Amino acid sequence: MPVWMALTGALPAIALMTIVDLADAKRPEPHWQVRKVALWGGLAVLPCLLAQRWLAQAVVLEGAGGALFEGFVSAALLEEAAKALVLWLVVWRHPAFDERLDGIVYGTRAGLGFALVENVLALWGSTSAVGFVGAYVLRALFAVPCHAIAAGFMGDLAARRRFDGAGPGLAGGIAVAVLVHGAYDAALYLAAVPGVALGVQAVAMLVPLSVVVGGFLLLRHRALLALTRDDADHRHAGRRPQRSEAGYVLR
């Protein structure tokens, strides 16, 4: 596909970033900070691709075992660990990360930055117009949101530990993200394994839909809960200090 057509694959991720920003409109994060998280999330695609190519040569599995390994290890573990590293290095110690909802905002932003680059590269490899349109629609509806949802859960659990001292924290968040992401990818890989029964394929194809729809509803619930608790904290503390574009408190 022409480069300009592949670049339109950035639009689904940008649209979801806008939706998350609107959800955080009450106390928005510094613009440069969320952009930096997305940028590094996108750059994280490159080392993941290299590691995945190495794993493909080092570990050769077939059938269901291969599908599970590719889904949970080669895809989910590597990619979610990369997003977690972005969160840790770019925003974890930044003053702007000062609310529970920020965990979801920055987590989804890292996931969507990753999804943006991955989507463009995947669409660039399409060999026909029909294949391009089909891949575009399916990835926009499923793959891109899955990246945001998995990383959003990771950020939510990290923030819960940080502000409430509860839950499994960032390490547990990575485990949940790998479970969500791995279930999505492993189901797709399993459905494509030659010789798999049609019933197994049908069930496997329902998993991505369940992950995206169920994950979205649960993450939305977690975001509303985080926002409610953040609002309560601010009401208790009184007027919130004004924050500069860089994220530092202005007194």
Accessible surface in RSA format (square Angstrom, percent):
REM  Atomic radii and reference values for relative SASA: ProtOr
REM  Chains: A
REM  Algorithm: Lee & Richards
REM  Probe-radius: 1.40
REM  Slices: 20
REM RES _ NUM      All-atoms   Total-Side   Main-Chain    Non-polar    All polar
REM                ABS   REL    ABS   REL    ABS   REL    ABS   REL    ABS   REL
RES MET A   1    55.73  28.9  22.57  14.9  33.16  79.0  26.41  22.5  29.32  38.8
RES PRO A   2    65.30  47.6  52.60  48.0  12.69  46.1  64.65  53.4   0.65   4.1
RES VAL A   3    81.17  53.4  77.05  69.8   4.11   9.9  77.05  67.0   4.11  11.2
RES TRP A   4   172.34  69.2 165.75  80.2   6.59  15.5 151.07  80.5  21.27  34.5
RES MET A   5    44.37  23.0  43.89  29.0   0.48   1.1  31.10  26.4  13.27  17.6
RES ALA A   6     1.10   1.0   1.10   1.7   0.00   0.0   1.10   1.5   0.00   0.0
RES LEU A   7   101.07  56.3  94.50  67.6   6.57  16.5  94.87  66.6   6.20  16.7
RES THR A   8    44.56  31.7  41.41  42.0   3.15   7.5  40.97  55.0   3.59   5.4
RES GLY A   9     0.42   0.5   0.00   N/A   0.42   0.5   0.00   0.0   0.42   0.9
RES ALA A  10    14.96  13.8  14.96  23.1   0.00   0.0  14.96  21.1   0.00   0.0
RES LEU A  11   103.56  57.7 100.96  72.2   2.59   6.5 101.20  71.1   2.36   6.3
RES PRO A  12    17.65  12.9   8.96   8.2   8.69  31.6  17.00  14.0   0.65   4.0
RES ALA A  13     0.00   0.0   0.00   0.0   0.00   0.0   0.00   0.0   0.00   0.0
RES ILE A  14    82.60  47.0  82.54  61.5   0.06   0.2  82.54  59.4   0.06   0.2
RES ALA A  15    53.04  48.8  44.77  69.1   8.27  18.8  51.79  72.9   1.26   3.3
RES LEU A  16    47.76  26.6  47.70  34.1   0.06   0.1  47.70  33.5   0.06   0.2
RES MET A  17    20.08  10.4  19.88  13.2   0.20   0.5   8.17   6.9  11.91  15.8
RES THR A  18    69.38  49.3  67.76  68.7   1.62   3.9  50.08  67.3  19.30  29.2
RES ILE A  19   102.04  58.1 100.83  75.1   1.21   2.9 100.83  72.6   1.21   3.3
RES VAL A  20    27.87  18.3  26.19  23.7   1.68   4.0  27.77  24.1   0.10   0.3
RES ASP A  21    59.54  41.7  53.24  53.0   6.30  14.9  25.14  59.2  34.40  34.3
RES LEU A  22   125.59  69.9 111.88  80.0  13.71  34.5 112.41  78.9  13.18  35.5
RES ALA A  23    65.01  59.8  42.70  65.9  22.31  50.7  54.96  77.4  10.05  26.6
RES ASP A  24     7.16   5.0   5.83   5.8   1.33   3.1   2.91   6.9   4.25   4.2
RES ALA A  25    61.27  56.3  42.31  65.3  18.96  43.1  45.27  63.7  16.00  42.4
RES LYS A  26   128.18  62.5  93.98  57.7  34.20  81.4  73.05  65.8  55.13  58.7
RES ARG A  27    32.58  13.7  27.67  14.1   4.91  11.7  19.05  26.0  13.54   8.2
RES PRO A  28    76.13  55.5  66.94  61.0   9.19  33.4  67.34  55.6   8.79  54.6
RES GLU A  29    10.12   5.8   1.30   1.0   8.82  21.0   1.42   2.7   8.70   7.1
RES PRO A  30     8.45   6.2   1.64   1.5   6.80  24.7   8.21   6.8   0.23   1.5
RES HIS A  31    99.58  54.4  99.29  69.0   0.29   0.7  57.29  59.0  42.30  49.2
RES TRP A  32   136.57  54.8 136.48  66.1   0.09   0.2 121.80  64.9  14.76  23.9
RES GLN A  33     4.89   2.7   4.33   3.2   0.56   1.3   0.89   1.9   3.99   3.0
RES VAL A  34     9.67   6.4   9.67   8.8   0.00   0.0   9.67   8.4   0.00   0.0
RES ARG A  35   141.11  59.2 135.94  69.3   5.16  12.3  39.13  53.5 101.98  61.8
RES LYS A  36    54.64  26.7  54.64  33.5   0.00   0.0  16.26  14.6  38.39  40.9
RES VAL A  37     0.00   0.0   0.00   0.0   0.00   0.0   0.00   0.0   0.00   0.0
RES ALA A  38    13.54  12.4  11.08  17.1   2.46   5.6  11.38  16.0   2.16   5.7
RES LEU A  39    94.86  52.8  86.46  61.9   8.39  21.1  94.13  66.1   0.73   2.0
RES TRP A  40   124.62  50.0 123.77  59.9   0.84   2.0 111.88  59.7  12.74  20.7
RES GLY A  41     0.00   0.0   0.00   N/A   0.00   0.0   0.00   0.0   0.00   0.0
RES GLY A  42     4.91   6.1   0.00   N/A   4.91   6.1   4.11  11.3   0.80   1.8
RES LEU A  43    78.09  43.5  73.98  52.9   4.11  10.3  74.56  52.4   3.53   9.5
RES ALA A  44    10.27   9.4   5.65   8.7   4.63  10.5  10.05  14.1   0.23   0.6
RES VAL A  45     2.37   1.6   2.37   2.1   0.00   0.0   2.37   2.1   0.00   0.0
RES LEU A  46    97.16  54.1  95.93  68.6   1.22   3.1  96.57  67.8   0.59   1.6
RES PRO A  47    77.50  56.5  71.77  65.4   5.73  20.8  74.02  61.1   3.48  21.6
RES CYS A  48     7.19   5.4   5.33   5.9   1.86   4.4   2.77   7.0   4.42   4.8
RES LEU A  49    65.05  36.2  64.80  46.4   0.25   0.6  64.80  45.5   0.25   0.7
RES LEU A  50   123.27  68.7 117.20  83.8   6.07  15.3 117.83  82.8   5.45  14.7
RES ALA A  51    35.22  32.4  27.71  42.8   7.51  17.1  34.72  48.9   0.50   1.3
RES GLN A  52    33.39  18.7  30.69  22.4   2.70   6.4  14.76  31.4  18.62  14.1
RES ARG A  53   167.86  70.5 163.42  83.3   4.45  10.6  55.02  75.2 112.85  68.4
RES TRP A  54   162.74  65.3 158.77  76.8   3.98   9.3 134.38  71.7  28.36  46.0
RES LEU A  55    25.10  14.0  24.76  17.7   0.34   0.9  24.94  17.5   0.16   0.4
RES ALA A  56    71.82  66.0  47.36  73.1  24.45  55.6  57.26  80.6  14.55  38.5
RES GLN A  57   149.10  83.4 123.25  90.1  25.85  61.6  44.03  93.7 105.07  79.7
RES ALA A  58    57.44  52.8  17.50  27.0  39.93  90.8  27.73  39.0  29.71  78.7
RES VAL A  59    52.89  34.8  42.12  38.1  10.78  26.0  44.81  38.9   8.08  21.9
RES VAL A  60   114.81  75.5  87.08  78.8  27.73  66.8  89.63  77.9  25.18  68.3
RES LEU A  61    94.32  52.5  71.57  51.2  22.75  57.2  73.87  51.9  20.45  55.0
RES GLU A  62   152.44  87.5 128.11  96.9  24.33  57.9  50.38  97.4 102.06  83.3
RES GLY A  63    32.82  40.5   0.00   N/A  32.82  40.5  21.26  58.3  11.56  25.9
RES ALA A  64    55.36  50.9  47.53  73.4   7.83  17.8  47.53  66.9   7.83  20.7
RES GLY A  65    37.42  46.1   0.00   N/A  37.42  46.1  28.46  78.1   8.96  20.1
RES GLY A  66     4.17   5.1   0.00   N/A   4.17   5.1   4.17  11.4   0.00   0.0
RES ALA A  67     4.28   3.9   0.27   0.4   4.01   9.1   2.72   3.8   1.55   4.1
RES LEU A  68    90.82  50.6  89.81  64.3   1.01   2.5  90.03  63.2   0.80   2.1
RES PHE A  69    44.92  22.5  39.85  24.7   5.07  13.2  44.40  26.9   0.52   1.5
RES GLU A  70    81.30  46.7  81.03  61.3   0.27   0.6  20.49  39.6  60.81  49.6
RES GLY A  71     0.00   0.0   0.00   N/A   0.00   0.0   0.00   0.0   0.00   0.0
RES PHE A  72    58.67  29.4  57.54  35.6   1.13   2.9  57.54  34.9   1.13   3.2
RES VAL A  73    49.49  32.6  49.49  44.8   0.00   0.0  49.49  43.0   0.00   0.0
RES SER A  74    16.01  13.5  16.01  21.4   0.00   0.0   3.89   8.3  12.12  17.0
RES ALA A  75     7.63   7.0   7.52  11.6   0.11   0.2   7.63  10.7   0.00   0.0
RES ALA A  76     0.00   0.0   0.00   0.0   0.00   0.0   0.00   0.0   0.00   0.0
RES LEU A  77    80.96  45.1  80.96  57.9   0.00   0.0  80.96  56.9   0.00   0.0
RES LEU A  78    46.83  26.1  43.23  30.9   3.60   9.0  43.62  30.6   3.21   8.6
RES GLU A  79     9.44   5.4   9.44   7.1   0.00   0.0   0.00   0.0   9.44   7.7
RES GLU A  80     0.00   0.0   0.00   0.0   0.00   0.0   0.00   0.0   0.00   0.0
RES ALA A  81    43.79  40.3  37.98  58.6   5.81  13.2  38.73  54.5   5.07  13.4
RES ALA A  82    17.42  16.0  10.29  15.9   7.13  16.2  16.04  22.6   1.38   3.7
RES LYS A  83     0.00   0.0   0.00   0.0   0.00   0.0   0.00   0.0   0.00   0.0
RES ALA A  84     5.00   4.6   4.42   6.8   0.58   1.3   4.72   6.6   0.28   0.7
RES LEU A  85   102.07  56.8  98.97  70.8   3.10   7.8 101.54  71.3   0.53   1.4
RES VAL A  86    11.23   7.4   9.46   8.6   1.77   4.3  11.23   9.8   0.00   0.0
RES LEU A  87     7.84   4.4   7.84   5.6   0.00   0.0   7.84   5.5   0.00   0.0
RES TRP A  88    93.06  37.3  92.25  44.7   0.81   1.9  74.26  39.6  18.80  30.5
RES LEU A  89   121.27  67.5  90.34  64.6  30.93  77.8  91.04  63.9  30.23  81.3
RES VAL A  90    24.93  16.4  10.80   9.8  14.13  34.1  15.43  13.4   9.50  25.8
RES VAL A  91     0.44   0.3   0.04   0.0   0.40   1.0   0.14   0.1   0.30   0.8
RES TRP A  92    46.31  18.6  45.98  22.3   0.33   0.8  28.46  15.2  17.85  29.0
RES ARG A  93   162.78  68.3 131.74  67.2  31.05  73.9  73.82 100.9  88.96  53.9
RES HIS A  94    29.50  16.1  23.06  16.0   6.44  16.5  19.80  20.4   9.70  11.3
RES PRO A  95    56.20  41.0  37.17  33.9  19.02  69.2  49.62  41.0   6.58  40.9
RES ALA A  96     0.00   0.0   0.00   0.0   0.00   0.0   0.00   0.0   0.00   0.0
RES PHE A  97     8.02   4.0   4.96   3.1   3.07   8.0   4.96   3.0   3.07   8.8
RES ASP A  98    54.44  38.1  34.92  34.8  19.52  46.2  26.14  61.5  28.30  28.2
RES GLU A  99     6.15   3.5   3.81   2.9   2.34   5.6   4.05   7.8   2.10   1.7
RES ARG A 100    30.41  12.8  29.94  15.3   0.47   1.1   7.31  10.0  23.10  14.0
RES LEU A 101     7.83   4.4   7.83   5.6   0.00   0.0   7.83   5.5   0.00   0.0
RES ASP A 102     0.00   0.0   0.00   0.0   0.00   0.0   0.00   0.0   0.00   0.0
RES GLY A 103     1.54   1.9   0.00   N/A   1.54   1.9   1.39   3.8   0.15   0.3
RES ILE A 104     8.99   5.1   8.99   6.7   0.00   0.0   8.99   6.5   0.00   0.0
RES VAL A 105     3.25   2.1   3.24   2.9   0.01   0.0   3.24   2.8   0.01   0.0
RES TYR A 106     0.45   0.2   0.45   0.3   0.00   0.0   0.45   0.3   0.00   0.0
RES GLY A 107     0.00   0.0   0.00   N/A   0.00   0.0   0.00   0.0   0.00   0.0
RES THR A 108     4.49   3.2   4.49   4.6   0.00   0.0   4.25   5.7   0.25   0.4
RES ARG A 109    13.65   5.7  13.20   6.7   0.45   1.1   0.54   0.7  13.12   7.9
RES ALA A 110     0.05   0.0   0.05   0.1   0.00   0.0   0.05   0.1   0.00   0.0
RES GLY A 111     0.00   0.0   0.00   N/A   0.00   0.0   0.00   0.0   0.00   0.0
RES LEU A 112     0.62   0.3   0.62   0.4   0.00   0.0   0.62   0.4   0.00   0.0
RES GLY A 113     3.15   3.9   0.00   N/A   3.15   3.9   2.56   7.0   0.59   1.3
RES PHE A 114     1.97   1.0   1.97   1.2   0.00   0.0   1.97   1.2   0.00   0.0
RES ALA A 115     0.50   0.5   0.40   0.6   0.11   0.2   0.48   0.7   0.02   0.1
RES LEU A 116    42.10  23.4  42.10  30.1   0.00   0.0  42.10  29.6   0.00   0.0
RES VAL A 117    43.40  28.6  42.04  38.1   1.36   3.3  43.40  37.7   0.00   0.0
RES GLU A 118    39.65  22.8  38.66  29.2   0.99   2.4  18.23  35.3  21.41  17.5
RES ASN A 119     0.12   0.1   0.12   0.1   0.00   0.0   0.12   0.3   0.00   0.0
RES VAL A 120    19.12  12.6  19.12  17.3   0.00   0.0  19.12  16.6   0.00   0.0
RES LEU A 121    67.39  37.5  56.39  40.3  11.00  27.7  56.66  39.8  10.73  28.9
RES ALA A 122    45.43  41.8  21.12  32.6  24.32  55.3  33.63  47.4  11.80  31.3
RES LEU A 123     0.07   0.0   0.07   0.1   0.00   0.0   0.07   0.1   0.00   0.0
RES TRP A 124   126.17  50.6 118.47  57.3   7.70  18.1 105.97  56.5  20.20  32.8
RES GLY A 125    56.49  69.7   0.00   N/A  56.49  69.7  37.11 101.8  19.38  43.4
RES SER A 126    17.56  14.8   5.33   7.1  12.23  28.2  10.49  22.3   7.07   9.9
RES THR A 127   134.98  96.0  97.73  99.1  37.25  88.8  74.24  99.7  60.74  91.8
RES SER A 128    52.29  44.2  47.09  62.8   5.20  12.0  39.16  83.4  13.13  18.4
RES ALA A 129    66.72  61.3  60.20  92.9   6.52  14.8  60.67  85.4   6.05  16.0
RES VAL A 130   128.57  84.6 122.61 111.0   5.96  14.4 126.19 109.6   2.38   6.5
RES GLY A 131    35.68  44.0   0.00   N/A  35.68  44.0  31.63  86.8   4.06   9.1
RES PHE A 132    14.89   7.5  14.89   9.2   0.00   0.0  14.89   9.0   0.00   0.0
RES VAL A 133    88.56  58.3  87.69  79.4   0.87   2.1  88.56  76.9   0.00   0.0
RES GLY A 134    32.07  39.6   0.00   N/A  32.07  39.6  31.46  86.3   0.62   1.4
RES ALA A 135    33.29  30.6  25.11  38.7   8.19  18.6  30.81  43.4   2.49   6.6
RES TYR A 136    45.15  21.1  45.15  25.7   0.00   0.0  38.86  29.2   6.29   7.8
RES VAL A 137    72.98  48.0  70.65  64.0   2.32   5.6  72.98  63.4   0.00   0.0
RES LEU A 138   108.65  60.5 107.65  77.0   1.00   2.5 107.93  75.8   0.72   1.9
RES ARG A 139    50.05  21.0  49.21  25.1   0.84   2.0  15.63  21.4  34.41  20.9
RES ALA A 140    24.58  22.6  16.01  24.7   8.57  19.5  16.01  22.5   8.57  22.7
RES LEU A 141   105.26  58.6  96.91  69.3   8.35  21.0  98.37  69.1   6.89  18.5
RES PHE A 142    46.53  23.3  46.53  28.8   0.00   0.0  46.53  28.2   0.00   0.0
RES ALA A 143    12.00  11.0  10.85  16.7   1.15   2.6  11.65  16.4   0.35   0.9
RES VAL A 144     0.65   0.4   0.58   0.5   0.07   0.2   0.65   0.6   0.00   0.0
RES PRO A 145    20.27  14.8  19.53  17.8   0.73   2.7  20.27  16.7   0.00   0.0
RES CYS A 146     2.92   2.2   2.88   3.2   0.04   0.1   1.61   4.1   1.31   1.4
RES HIS A 147     7.41   4.0   7.14   5.0   0.27   0.7   2.13   2.2   5.28   6.1
RES ALA A 148     9.32   8.6   9.32  14.4   0.00   0.0   9.32  13.1   0.00   0.0
RES ILE A 149     7.98   4.5   7.98   5.9   0.00   0.0   7.98   5.7   0.00   0.0
RES ALA A 150     0.00   0.0   0.00   0.0   0.00   0.0   0.00   0.0   0.00   0.0
RES ALA A 151     0.00   0.0   0.00   0.0   0.00   0.0   0.00   0.0   0.00   0.0
RES GLY A 152     0.00   0.0   0.00   N/A   0.00   0.0   0.00   0.0   0.00   0.0
RES PHE A 153    15.76   7.9  15.76   9.8   0.00   0.0  15.76   9.6   0.00   0.0
RES MET A 154     0.00   0.0   0.00   0.0   0.00   0.0   0.00   0.0   0.00   0.0
RES GLY A 155     1.46   1.8   0.00   N/A   1.46   1.8   1.46   4.0   0.00   0.0
RES ASP A 156     6.14   4.3   5.87   5.8   0.27   0.6   0.00   0.0   6.14   6.1
RES LEU A 157    24.99  13.9  24.99  17.9   0.00   0.0  24.99  17.5   0.00   0.0
RES ALA A 158     1.74   1.6   1.46   2.3   0.27   0.6   1.57   2.2   0.16   0.4
RES ALA A 159     0.54   0.5   0.54   0.8   0.00   0.0   0.54   0.8   0.00   0.0
RES ARG A 160    82.78  34.8  80.61  41.1   2.17   5.2   4.48   6.1  78.30  47.5
RES ARG A 161   119.40  50.1 113.79  58.0   5.61  13.4  40.35  55.1  79.06  47.9
RES ARG A 162    89.86  37.7  55.34  28.2  34.52  82.2  24.11  33.0  65.75  39.8
RES PHE A 163    65.99  33.0  36.14  22.4  29.85  77.7  40.07  24.3  25.91  74.2
RES ASP A 164    58.91  41.3  25.20  25.1  33.71  79.7  24.62  57.9  34.29  34.2
RES GLY A 165    51.92  64.0   0.00   N/A  51.92  64.0  26.12  71.7  25.80  57.8
RES ALA A 166    35.16  32.3  30.21  46.6   4.95  11.3  35.16  49.5   0.00   0.0
RES GLY A 167    23.07  28.5   0.00   N/A  23.07  28.5  12.83  35.2  10.25  22.9
RES PRO A 168    73.12  53.3  47.71  43.5  25.41  92.4  57.82  47.7  15.30  95.1
RES GLY A 169     4.48   5.5   0.00   N/A   4.48   5.5   4.48  12.3   0.00   0.0
RES LEU A 170    36.26  20.2  30.20  21.6   6.06  15.2  30.20  21.2   6.06  16.3
RES ALA A 171    78.68  72.3  65.32 100.8  13.36  30.4  68.40  96.3  10.28  27.2
RES GLY A 172    14.37  17.7   0.00   N/A  14.37  17.7  12.71  34.9   1.67   3.7
RES GLY A 173     0.00   0.0   0.00   N/A   0.00   0.0   0.00   0.0   0.00   0.0
RES ILE A 174    42.15  24.0  42.15  31.4   0.00   0.0  42.15  30.4   0.00   0.0
RES ALA A 175    62.24  57.2  49.46  76.3  12.78  29.1  56.71  79.9   5.53  14.6
RES VAL A 176    51.54  33.9  50.49  45.7   1.05   2.5  51.54  44.8   0.00   0.0
RES ALA A 177     0.00   0.0   0.00   0.0   0.00   0.0   0.00   0.0   0.00   0.0
RES VAL A 178    22.08  14.5  22.08  20.0   0.00   0.0  22.08  19.2   0.00   0.0
RES LEU A 179   113.88  63.4 111.87  80.0   2.01   5.1 113.53  79.7   0.35   0.9
RES VAL A 180    25.42  16.7  22.21  20.1   3.20   7.7  25.42  22.1   0.00   0.0
RES HIS A 181     6.83   3.7   6.83   4.7   0.00   0.0   0.44   0.5   6.39   7.4
RES GLY A 182     0.00   0.0   0.00   N/A   0.00   0.0   0.00   0.0   0.00   0.0
RES ALA A 183    29.83  27.4  25.31  39.1   4.51  10.3  28.70  40.4   1.13   3.0
RES TYR A 184    14.23   6.6  14.23   8.1   0.00   0.0   6.68   5.0   7.54   9.3
RES ASP A 185    20.52  14.4  19.99  19.9   0.53   1.2   0.74   1.7  19.78  19.7
RES ALA A 186     5.47   5.0   4.77   7.4   0.70   1.6   4.96   7.0   0.51   1.3
RES ALA A 187     8.75   8.0   3.97   6.1   4.78  10.9   8.04  11.3   0.71   1.9
RES LEU A 188    59.88  33.3  53.17  38.0   6.71  16.9  53.47  37.6   6.41  17.3
RES TYR A 189    83.46  39.0  79.39  45.2   4.06  10.6  47.57  35.8  35.88  44.2
RES LEU A 190    43.18  24.0  43.18  30.9   0.00   0.0  43.18  30.3   0.00   0.0
RES ALA A 191    13.53  12.4   7.37  11.4   6.16  14.0   7.54  10.6   5.99  15.9
RES ALA A 192    80.57  74.1  50.44  77.8  30.13  68.5  60.82  85.6  19.75  52.3
RES VAL A 193    25.44  16.7  22.30  20.2   3.14   7.6  24.44  21.2   1.00   2.7
RES PRO A 194   126.33  92.1  99.60  90.8  26.73  97.2 110.63  91.3  15.70  97.6
RES GLY A 195    85.80 105.8   0.00   N/A  85.80 105.8  43.39 119.1  42.41  95.0
RES VAL A 196    30.29  19.9  14.64  13.3  15.66  37.7  20.22  17.6  10.08  27.3
RES ALA A 197    62.39  57.4  47.69  73.6  14.70  33.4  58.48  82.4   3.91  10.3
RES LEU A 198   147.59  82.2 139.48  99.8   8.11  20.4 139.67  98.1   7.92  21.3
RES GLY A 199    47.84  59.0   0.00   N/A  47.84  59.0  41.56 114.0   6.28  14.1
RES VAL A 200    68.81  45.3  65.46  59.3   3.34   8.1  67.62  58.8   1.19   3.2
RES GLN A 201    49.74  27.8  49.56  36.2   0.18   0.4  10.87  23.1  38.88  29.5
RES ALA A 202    60.38  55.5  49.79  76.8  10.59  24.1  57.83  81.4   2.55   6.8
RES VAL A 203    98.44  64.8  98.16  88.9   0.28   0.7  98.25  85.4   0.20   0.5
RES ALA A 204     5.41   5.0   1.99   3.1   3.43   7.8   5.16   7.3   0.26   0.7
RES MET A 205   103.20  53.4  92.58  61.3  10.62  25.3  85.75  72.9  17.45  23.1
RES LEU A 206   107.65  60.0 107.41  76.8   0.24   0.6 107.43  75.4   0.22   0.6
RES VAL A 207    45.14  29.7  43.56  39.4   1.57   3.8  45.14  39.2   0.00   0.0
RES PRO A 208     7.23   5.3   7.23   6.6   0.00   0.0   7.23   6.0   0.00   0.0
RES LEU A 209    83.63  46.6  83.63  59.8   0.00   0.0  83.63  58.7   0.00   0.0
RES SER A 210    71.21  60.2  57.44  76.7  13.77  31.7  38.64  82.3  32.58  45.6
RES VAL A 211    23.60  15.5  16.55  15.0   7.05  17.0  23.29  20.2   0.31   0.8
RES VAL A 212    15.28  10.1  15.28  13.8   0.00   0.0  15.28  13.3   0.00   0.0
RES VAL A 213    74.97  49.3  72.19  65.4   2.78   6.7  74.97  65.1   0.00   0.0
RES GLY A 214    36.30  44.8   0.00   N/A  36.30  44.8  31.00  85.1   5.31  11.9
RES GLY A 215     9.82  12.1   0.00   N/A   9.82  12.1   7.15  19.6   2.67   6.0
RES PHE A 216   107.31  53.7 107.12  66.4   0.19   0.5 107.28  65.0   0.04   0.1
RES LEU A 217   104.31  58.1  97.78  70.0   6.52  16.4  98.17  68.9   6.14  16.5
RES LEU A 218    97.12  54.1  92.99  66.5   4.13  10.4  96.68  67.9   0.44   1.2
RES LEU A 219    16.48   9.2  16.48  11.8   0.00   0.0  16.48  11.6   0.00   0.0
RES ARG A 220   132.43  55.6 126.00  64.2   6.42  15.3  25.89  35.4 106.53  64.6
RES HIS A 221   104.21  57.0 101.79  70.8   2.42   6.2  63.35  65.3  40.87  47.6
RES ARG A 222    44.95  18.9  44.84  22.9   0.11   0.3  16.61  22.7  28.34  17.2
RES ALA A 223    20.18  18.6  19.51  30.1   0.68   1.5  19.75  27.8   0.44   1.2
RES LEU A 224    87.22  48.6  85.96  61.5   1.27   3.2  86.41  60.7   0.81   2.2
RES LEU A 225    51.68  28.8  47.64  34.1   4.03  10.1  51.00  35.8   0.68   1.8
RES ALA A 226     5.30   4.9   2.82   4.4   2.48   5.6   4.97   7.0   0.33   0.9
RES LEU A 227    39.13  21.8  39.13  28.0   0.00   0.0  39.13  27.5   0.00   0.0
RES THR A 228    83.04  59.1  80.03  81.1   3.01   7.2  57.06  76.6  25.98  39.3
RES ARG A 229    92.25  38.7  90.28  46.0   1.97   4.7  25.49  34.8  66.76  40.5
RES ASP A 230     2.86   2.0   2.08   2.1   0.78   1.8   0.83   2.0   2.02   2.0
RES ASP A 231    21.62  15.1  20.14  20.0   1.48   3.5   8.14  19.2  13.48  13.4
RES ALA A 232    42.91  39.5  37.87  58.4   5.04  11.5  39.08  55.0   3.83  10.1
RES ASP A 233    69.64  48.8  64.28  64.0   5.36  12.7  25.49  60.0  44.15  44.0
RES HIS A 234    39.16  21.4  37.15  25.8   2.01   5.2  30.22  31.1   8.94  10.4
RES ARG A 235   175.67  73.8 146.32  74.6  29.35  69.9  80.77 110.4  94.91  57.5
RES HIS A 236   170.74  93.3 139.23  96.8  31.51  80.6 101.82 104.9  68.92  80.2
RES ALA A 237    84.05  77.3  46.79  72.2  37.26  84.8  56.41  79.4  27.64  73.2
RES GLY A 238    38.67  47.7   0.00   N/A  38.67  47.7  33.93  93.1   4.74  10.6
RES ARG A 239   206.85  86.8 169.68  86.5  37.16  88.5  86.00 117.5 120.85  73.2
RES ARG A 240    57.85  24.3  42.91  21.9  14.94  35.6  27.07  37.0  30.78  18.7
RES PRO A 241    59.46  43.3  50.72  46.2   8.74  31.8  55.84  46.1   3.62  22.5
RES GLN A 242   116.58  65.2 108.02  78.9   8.56  20.4  30.84  65.6  85.74  65.0
RES ARG A 243    37.84  15.9  14.34   7.3  23.51  56.0   9.45  12.9  28.40  17.2
RES SER A 244    31.29  26.4  22.51  30.0   8.78  20.2  25.61  54.5   5.69   8.0
RES GLU A 245    98.09  56.3  85.21  64.5  12.88  30.7  65.67 127.0  32.43  26.5
RES ALA A 246    55.84  51.3  42.06  64.9  13.78  31.4  52.37  73.8   3.47   9.2
RES GLY A 247     0.19   0.2   0.00   N/A   0.19   0.2   0.00   0.0   0.19   0.4
RES TYR A 248   120.75  56.4 120.64  68.6   0.11   0.3  83.77  63.0  36.98  45.6
RES VAL A 249    68.73  45.2  46.31  41.9  22.42  54.0  46.31  40.2  22.42  60.8
RES LEU A 250    88.31  49.2  80.68  57.7   7.64  19.2  82.60  58.0   5.71  15.4
RES ARG A 251   245.35 103.0 164.21  83.7  81.13 193.2 103.85 141.9 141.50  85.8
END  Absolute sums over single chains surface
CHAIN  1 A    12660.0      10627.2       2032.8       9335.3       3324.7
END  Absolute sums over all chains
TOTAL         12660.0      10627.2       2032.8       9335.3       3324.7
